[in-house]
Amino acid sequence: MSISFEQKSKIIITCPKFIAPYLSKEVTDLGFTITDQWSTGVAIEGTINDCIKLNFYIRTGNQVLWLIKDFEAVNADLMYKEALTIDWENIIKKDGYLCITSNVENDTIDNNLFANVKLKDAIVDRMKEKFGIRPDSGPERNKLVIHLFWRENQVSVFIDTSGETLSKHNYRKLPGSAPMQESLAAATIMASGWDGKTDFVNPMCGSGTLAIEAALMALNKYPGLLRAYYSFMHIEGYNDEYYQSIRTEGRAIALKSTPAKIIATDINPNAINATRMNAQTAGVDHIIDFEVCDFRDTKVPSDNLGVVMINPEYGERLGEYEDLEIIYKAIGDFLKTSCQGYKGFIFTASPNLAKKVGLKASQKTEFFNSKLECRLLAYELYGGSKREPKIVSQ
Ligand SMILES: C[S@@+](CC[C@H](N)C(=O)[O-])C[C@H]1O[C@@H](n2cnc3c(N)ncnc32)[C@H](O)[C@@H]1O
């Protein structure tokens, strides 16, 4: 008998540090009730079918974990004994392949890999006893993934229903230099409060992550449309029907066009080439205007004022800093003179360079970009005389 895809259990959705508020909003918008939230994840109650839906729709998460069992274990031998009592034969296909991942903090374990091997041993020993054969196992996350979460004596064993991380949205064929993670880009756009209907301008677009995520949001297109495989497809008893119904729903709600103009510019022709190709892969190139130009020459439309978002370099290499001081000051001038009436945003890891912008940030939101602490700085760019609405006299 296979596991029920309608059985409720705890679901944990993980995310990079500081992204939980945006993940929480996405999960709530999908109709779920958050039961717990911390800096790198949220918890809800739900079924494996709910996990299928979450995997398809979520833009800002990493993994969707469905709890198989909680138990206590003080050391690896006791963890093995408890794990052996789980009905693995109802979860794993007898000719399946599984990967174990873990997050362990227990005094008796100084190497996570040891804990992984102990859990794998329990699973394959149980499968061997039931079927006479051992499932294959290894590091590949493209089949069934089992996740071990262990804190002191508390063990939780999950099905990681995602497998490969959800943070990649599968359109980036050409990365460019210092690209943002797709889920992080989506979270920064959510943090900007952009409504998807006004214009979104992205100078210094690099490989186009911000512009493409904005376009996907404007068109109501969700990451699952660009992904073919998940770990849940390898759970014993999986039947494609529910997942296909979610895909059909996701395709039906995707829009063909939007009133929002999305503008992506970069001084480097290779970056614009990458942005165009990545946007084509994402199926959103028809709503993005691409241009090779210095950020100061970006044509900012003035009829549907929305968001200008810039992710400049932060000067990690020696000797770049002084040039970047000039660039950050020029970004401030560009926002002030060319983007009046927009909400301006700069995403940077350098608070010192941010000071050179010369504008007072109305808000600073914390993020992490590949282990570097970053800020999304918001600027209110009040409309000057150039953009003031005309007063029509009768
Ligand atoms: C940190 S990268 C942006 C990465 C982007 N967010 C992504 O996800 O791929 C900064 C980009 O600014 C561009 N750039 C540097 N100086 C510029 C300038 N003066 N005008 C326009 N773009 C510039 C670089 O070519 C680079 O692609």
The ligand as an ORCA input file, in Angstrom:
! r2SCAN-3c Opt
* xyz 0 1
  C      25.938     43.107    -10.587
  S      25.637     43.082    -12.300
  C      23.870     42.911    -12.377
  C      23.450     41.486    -12.203
  C      21.991     41.262    -12.451
  N      21.156     41.723    -11.348
  C      21.728     39.783    -12.730
  O      20.958     39.156    -11.964
  O      22.304     39.254    -13.662
  C      25.896     44.754    -12.780
  C      25.739     45.031    -14.261
  O      25.945     46.438    -14.442
  C      26.499     46.633    -15.748
  N      27.104     47.970    -15.796
  C      28.256     48.379    -15.233
  N      28.458     49.689    -15.501
  C      27.409     50.121    -16.238
  C      27.038     51.367    -16.793
  N      27.797     52.461    -16.659
  N      25.875     51.438    -17.470
  C      25.092     50.357    -17.616
  N      25.395     49.143    -17.122
  C      26.546     49.015    -16.426
  C      27.457     45.482    -15.924
  O      27.666     45.243    -17.305
  C      26.725     44.332    -15.192
  O      26.010     43.564    -16.128
*
